[in-house]
Every structure is written in C-alpha cells, then in structure tokens.
C-alpha cells in the first residue's frame, strides 16, 4: 500500500524561507533570486511547456537515452532498487526508468511543488501497483528525511535528471552530490543528467524560445513575489535575458530592469538602475574535462556514461567510490 505524502516543507516556514532568501538576494551587490523559487504551481506548469519547445533539446535528448539505453541502465543498477528522485516534476522520465528496472522496490519522489507531487504520486501509484510510492515534499537542496523503505530493497538509487546539476556552481554541485552520497549509502548509485557544452547558437536558442515560454517562466518569478510577498513589481518594466557565457561555460538567465525604478517586496524597498538585472539562474554546460572532475570530488566513480545520438547530453551512472 502506498503512503500519503510527507510534507517536510510546510507553511509558514516555507513562506519565511522565501521572504528571507528573497530579501537577502535583492540586497546583494549583484541582485539574485534562487532558481528553486521558480516552481510555484504556475512555474511548474510553464517548465513542462518549456520542455516541449522545439529549441529545448535537453528533454528530448535525455528521453532518447532513457528509452534506448534503459536495459543498460537496469543491468548496472540491478534488481529491487529503492529509487529516490530529486526534483520529480511531472514524473515523465521516471516512468521510463521504472519500466526498465528489474522489480523496483520503491519510488520516493522529492519535490518542492506539493500539488504536482501529490498528483504525480497518485498517478504512479495506480500505474505501478507493485512499487511502493513514498513522496516527500521538501527542498531537496537542504536536508530531508527519507520515509521507511521496503526491506527487500537491495540498494538506494538516486535519480537527478534534467540539467539541474548545472544550476549549481561546480564546487556547489560537488557538495550537493556529497549530500546525495550520504543519503544513498555505501552501496548506493546515482543516475545523473548532465547537459554537454555545445555551440552558443544552440544554447542561446534553447533558453530564448521563439514562443516566449522561457521568458514567461522567468517573469513568473516576479508575479510570485507580488502575490506571496506583497511585491510591487511592474512586469512590463522587466525583460527576460538569457545568454551563454563562453568563459565560464554556463547559460545565465536574468531579469533586466527596463527603467530606473523602486520596487517594494517583503516590506522593503529596492532600487533598480536601468539595465540592472536580477540573476535568476545559471546552467553550467559540461565538457568531458569538467565532468571528469565532478564525481571524484563528491566521492563517486563513473560506472557508465551514456549519450544521445547527437552527443548533446549525458546520463551518467555513478557508484559510490570504495
């Protein structure tokens, strides 16, 4: 029988965290907002639309790998795995993994978007009645407690798909993977999605789709601050900006102020110069040299490194180093 959702990110503590981190970020010399705050209900829905845009190759490339190489992944992981997904979203990719794995014992999706998490977990419970579903609503970048897992589970396997590892600075990425390693234990494994470095034209197009969905996703963050923190952001006075920083091998997303203005949020006033930006996301793109350093820094070793037919993306299977 599947358990109910465990909420480890309850209000009002979630609102307090949002308020504290937003104020801290907007006070900084370079104004920033954490990308985890994109994902209110509307933001989560917009991200699913981003994944459908023709310019956004990342999802298609990763789905190709999970579809065509599922048996290879299953052979490395082995039977009776307890699967733990960090940032489960709409649950599309994990279905491919659950179909490929041999007798998966359980699935624990961890996500900050409670409504989507509850809906996806209920659907998966119906589709996979032999898999114990143990959803956890939490900020997976912070410590969270796993629910009890079935005794038949042979090993814990973390699943961190997409290019979300790229949202961390490489040193922060290694620290995050170290925390994952502690969760899965010495016998654990990690299935990790990694976007590969490629030409700037392709990368810039992926984050500036012609339909404007990514722009709306970025600007929705300001709508959230207006709604939840009493903000006075005039959305028409900000614009989405995204570009590939060649030197640092990352796509940067910003919200640019189109005029000099003062905005109130969370009871404080923040001044913006014309052209000043709020930095909302970085997405590091890894070449092989960069990637080879990451697992060893976090106490992992590469068991398999799989790519798609156009060499755009990696799905890495990592094991805890002895």
C-alpha positions as CSV (number, residue, x, y, z in Angstrom):
1,X,0.0,0.0,0.0
2,X,1.3,3.5,-0.9
3,X,1.8,6.0,1.9
4,X,0.5,9.6,2.0
5,X,2.7,12.5,1.1
6,X,5.2,13.5,3.7
7,X,5.4,17.3,3.9
8,X,8.8,18.5,5.1
9,X,8.4,21.9,3.6
10,X,5.3,23.2,5.3
11,X,4.0,26.7,5.6
12,X,4.6,29.1,7.2
13,X,8.2,28.0,7.3
14,X,8.3,27.8,3.5
15,X,7.0,31.5,3.3
16,X,9.6,32.6,5.9
17,X,12.3,30.9,3.8
18,X,11.1,32.6,0.7
19,X,11.0,36.0,2.4
20,X,14.4,35.7,4.0
21,X,16.2,34.5,0.8
22,X,14.5,37.0,-1.5
23,X,15.4,39.9,0.7
24,X,18.9,38.6,1.1
25,X,19.3,38.1,-2.7
26,X,17.9,41.6,-3.6
27,X,20.1,43.3,-1.1
28,X,23.2,41.8,-2.6
29,X,25.5,43.9,-4.8
30,X,24.5,41.7,-7.7
31,X,20.8,41.0,-7.2
32,X,19.9,37.4,-7.3
33,X,16.9,35.1,-6.8
34,X,17.3,31.3,-6.3
35,X,16.0,29.2,-9.2
36,X,14.2,26.9,-6.8
37,X,11.6,29.7,-6.3
38,X,10.6,29.4,-10.0
39,X,8.4,26.4,-9.1
40,X,5.1,27.6,-7.8
41,X,2.2,25.8,-9.4
42,X,2.2,28.1,-12.5
43,X,6.0,27.9,-12.7
44,X,6.0,24.1,-12.6
45,X,3.4,24.1,-15.4
46,X,5.4,26.6,-17.5
47,X,8.5,24.5,-17.2
48,X,6.7,21.5,-18.6
49,X,5.8,23.7,-21.6
50,X,9.5,24.7,-21.9
51,X,10.4,21.0,-22.3
52,X,8.0,20.8,-25.3
53,X,9.6,23.7,-27.2
54,X,11.5,22.8,-30.4
55,X,14.6,24.8,-29.3
56,X,14.8,23.0,-25.9
57,X,16.7,19.9,-27.0
58,X,17.6,18.8,-23.4
59,X,14.5,16.9,-22.6
60,X,14.3,15.1,-26.0
61,X,18.0,14.1,-25.7
62,X,17.6,12.7,-22.2
63,X,14.4,10.9,-23.0
64,X,16.2,9.3,-26.0
65,X,18.9,8.0,-23.7
66,X,16.5,6.7,-21.1
67,X,14.4,5.0,-23.8
68,X,17.1,3.4,-25.9
69,X,19.6,2.6,-23.1
70,X,17.1,1.6,-20.4
71,X,18.3,-2.0,-20.4
72,X,21.9,-0.9,-20.0
73,X,20.9,1.2,-17.0
74,X,19.0,-1.6,-15.4
75,X,21.9,-4.0,-15.9
76,X,24.2,-1.7,-13.9
77,X,21.6,-0.9,-11.2
78,X,20.4,-4.4,-10.6
79,X,17.0,-5.7,-9.2
80,X,15.0,-4.5,-6.3
81,X,16.3,-0.9,-6.2
82,X,14.8,1.8,-4.0
83,X,14.6,4.8,-6.3
84,X,14.8,8.4,-4.9
85,X,14.2,11.2,-7.4
86,X,15.4,14.7,-6.6
87,X,13.1,17.2,-8.2
88,X,10.5,14.8,-9.6
89,X,8.4,17.3,-11.6
90,X,5.8,15.7,-13.9
91,X,7.2,12.2,-13.5
92,X,7.7,11.6,-17.2
93,X,11.3,10.4,-17.1
94,X,10.9,8.2,-14.1
95,X,8.3,6.1,-15.9
96,X,10.9,5.1,-18.4
97,X,13.2,4.2,-15.6
98,X,10.6,2.2,-13.6
99,X,9.7,0.3,-16.8
100,X,13.4,-0.6,-17.4
101,X,14.4,-1.5,-13.9
102,X,14.0,-5.1,-12.7
103,X,11.4,-5.3,-9.8
104,X,11.9,-1.8,-8.4
105,X,11.1,-1.9,-4.7
106,X,10.0,1.7,-4.1
107,X,10.0,5.2,-5.5
108,X,10.4,8.3,-3.4
109,X,9.8,11.5,-5.4
110,X,11.2,14.6,-3.7
111,X,9.9,17.9,-4.9
112,X,9.0,21.4,-3.6
113,X,5.8,21.7,-5.6
114,X,3.3,20.0,-3.3
115,X,0.3,19.9,-5.7
116,X,2.2,18.4,-8.6
117,X,4.0,16.0,-6.3
118,X,0.7,14.7,-4.9
119,X,-0.9,14.4,-8.3
120,X,2.0,12.6,-9.9
121,X,2.5,10.2,-6.9
122,X,-1.2,9.3,-7.1
123,X,-1.0,8.5,-10.8
124,X,2.2,6.5,-10.4
125,X,0.7,4.5,-7.6
126,X,-2.1,3.5,-9.9
127,X,0.2,2.7,-12.8
128,X,2.8,0.8,-10.7
129,X,0.9,-1.0,-8.0
130,X,3.8,-3.2,-7.1
131,X,6.1,-0.3,-6.4
132,X,5.8,1.4,-3.0
133,X,5.4,5.1,-3.6
134,X,6.7,7.3,-0.7
135,X,6.5,11.0,-1.8
136,X,8.3,13.7,0.2
137,X,7.5,17.4,-0.2
138,X,10.8,19.1,0.6
139,X,13.6,21.4,-0.7
140,X,16.0,18.7,-1.9
141,X,18.9,21.2,-1.7
142,X,18.5,21.0,2.1
143,X,18.5,18.1,4.4
144,X,15.3,16.0,4.4
145,X,14.4,12.7,6.0
146,X,13.6,9.6,3.9
147,X,10.5,7.7,4.7
148,X,10.8,4.0,5.6
149,X,11.8,1.9,2.6
150,X,10.8,-1.7,1.9
151,X,13.0,-4.3,3.5
152,X,13.5,-6.1,0.1
153,X,15.3,-3.0,-1.4
154,X,18.8,-4.0,-2.5
155,X,20.2,-0.6,-2.8
156,X,19.2,3.1,-2.8
157,X,19.5,4.7,-6.2
158,X,19.2,8.5,-6.5
159,X,17.8,9.9,-9.8
160,X,18.7,13.5,-10.7
161,X,17.6,14.0,-14.3
162,X,17.5,17.1,-16.5
163,X,20.3,19.6,-16.4
164,X,19.6,20.7,-12.8
165,X,23.1,19.8,-11.6
166,X,24.2,22.6,-13.9
167,X,22.2,25.1,-11.7
168,X,25.0,24.7,-9.1
169,X,28.4,26.2,-9.4
170,X,30.8,23.2,-9.9
171,X,32.0,23.4,-6.3
172,X,28.4,23.6,-5.0
173,X,27.5,20.7,-7.3
174,X,30.2,18.6,-5.7
175,X,28.9,19.5,-2.3
176,X,25.3,18.6,-3.3
177,X,26.4,15.3,-4.7
178,X,28.2,14.6,-1.4
179,X,24.9,15.0,0.4
180,X,23.3,12.6,-2.1
181,X,26.0,10.1,-1.4
182,X,25.3,10.2,2.3
183,X,21.6,9.6,1.6
184,X,22.1,6.6,-0.6
185,X,24.9,5.0,1.5
186,X,28.0,3.0,0.5
187,X,26.0,0.6,-1.7
188,X,24.2,3.4,-3.5
189,X,24.2,4.6,-7.0
190,X,23.2,7.8,-8.8
191,X,21.7,8.3,-12.2
192,X,22.6,11.9,-13.2
193,X,21.5,14.0,-16.2
194,X,24.3,16.4,-17.5
195,X,24.0,18.8,-20.3
196,X,27.0,18.9,-22.5
197,X,28.8,22.0,-23.7
198,X,28.0,22.9,-27.3
199,X,27.9,25.9,-29.7
200,X,26.5,29.2,-28.3
201,X,23.8,29.4,-31.0
202,X,22.1,26.2,-29.9
203,X,22.4,27.1,-26.2
204,X,21.1,30.6,-26.6
205,X,18.1,29.4,-28.7
206,X,17.3,26.8,-26.0
207,X,16.8,29.5,-23.4
208,X,15.2,32.0,-25.7
209,X,12.4,30.0,-27.4
210,X,10.5,31.8,-30.1
211,X,7.2,31.2,-28.3
212,X,8.4,33.1,-25.3
213,X,7.6,30.4,-22.8
214,X,11.0,30.6,-21.0
215,X,10.6,34.4,-20.8
216,X,7.2,33.9,-19.1
217,X,8.7,31.3,-16.8
218,X,11.4,33.7,-15.7
219,X,9.0,36.7,-15.3
220,X,6.5,34.5,-13.4
221,X,9.0,34.6,-10.5
222,X,8.2,38.3,-10.1
223,X,4.5,37.5,-10.2
224,X,5.0,35.1,-7.4
225,X,6.8,37.7,-5.3
226,X,3.9,40.1,-5.9
227,X,1.4,37.5,-4.8
228,X,3.2,35.9,-1.9
229,X,5.4,38.8,-0.5
230,X,3.3,41.9,-1.3
231,X,5.6,42.9,-4.1
232,X,5.0,45.8,-6.4
233,X,6.9,44.6,-9.5
234,X,5.5,46.0,-12.7
235,X,6.1,43.0,-15.0
236,X,6.1,45.3,-18.1
237,X,9.2,47.0,-16.7
238,X,11.3,43.9,-16.7
239,X,12.5,41.7,-19.5
240,X,13.9,38.1,-19.8
241,X,17.6,37.9,-20.8
242,X,19.5,34.7,-21.3
243,X,22.9,34.1,-22.9
244,X,25.8,31.7,-23.0
245,X,28.9,32.8,-21.0
246,X,31.6,31.2,-23.0
247,X,34.4,31.8,-20.5
248,X,32.5,30.2,-17.6
249,X,30.7,27.6,-19.7
250,X,27.2,28.5,-18.4
251,X,24.0,29.9,-19.6
252,X,22.9,32.8,-17.4
253,X,19.2,33.9,-17.0
254,X,18.4,37.4,-15.8
255,X,15.5,39.7,-15.4
256,X,16.5,43.1,-16.7
257,X,15.0,46.3,-15.4
258,X,13.9,48.4,-18.4
259,X,13.9,51.6,-16.4
260,X,15.2,53.2,-13.2
261,X,12.6,52.2,-10.6
262,X,12.0,51.4,-6.9
263,X,10.2,48.1,-6.1
264,X,8.7,47.1,-2.7
265,X,8.7,43.5,-1.7
266,X,8.5,41.8,1.8
267,X,8.2,45.3,3.4
268,X,11.4,46.6,2.0
269,X,12.3,49.0,-0.9
270,X,14.8,48.0,-3.6
271,X,16.2,50.4,-6.2
272,X,17.0,49.4,-9.8
273,X,19.0,51.2,-12.3
274,X,18.0,51.0,-15.9
275,X,19.7,47.9,-17.3
276,X,20.4,46.4,-13.9
277,X,19.4,42.7,-13.6
278,X,18.3,40.1,-11.2
279,X,20.3,37.0,-11.8
280,X,17.8,34.1,-11.6
281,X,19.6,31.0,-12.9
282,X,22.9,29.6,-14.1
283,X,23.1,26.4,-16.1
284,X,26.6,25.1,-16.4
285,X,27.4,23.1,-19.6
286,X,30.0,20.4,-19.0
287,X,32.7,19.2,-21.4
288,X,34.5,15.9,-20.6
289,X,37.3,17.6,-18.7
290,X,34.9,19.5,-16.4
291,X,32.7,16.4,-15.9
292,X,35.6,14.1,-15.0
293,X,36.4,16.2,-12.0
294,X,32.9,16.3,-10.6
295,X,32.2,12.7,-9.4
296,X,35.6,12.2,-7.8
297,X,35.2,15.5,-5.8
298,X,31.9,14.1,-4.4
299,X,33.1,10.5,-3.7
300,X,31.7,8.8,-6.7
301,X,33.1,7.0,-9.7
302,X,31.6,6.6,-13.2
303,X,30.1,3.2,-13.9
304,X,28.6,4.2,-17.3
305,X,28.4,7.4,-19.3
306,X,25.7,7.3,-21.9
307,X,24.9,9.9,-24.6
308,X,22.3,10.5,-27.2
309,X,22.7,10.1,-31.0
310,X,23.7,13.8,-31.4
311,X,26.1,13.9,-28.5
312,X,24.1,16.7,-26.8
313,X,23.5,15.2,-23.3
314,X,24.9,12.7,-20.9
315,X,23.1,10.3,-18.5
316,X,25.8,9.3,-16.1
317,X,25.5,6.3,-13.8
318,X,27.7,6.8,-10.8
319,X,28.6,4.4,-8.0
320,X,29.9,5.4,-4.5
321,X,33.6,5.0,-4.6
322,X,35.1,2.3,-2.4
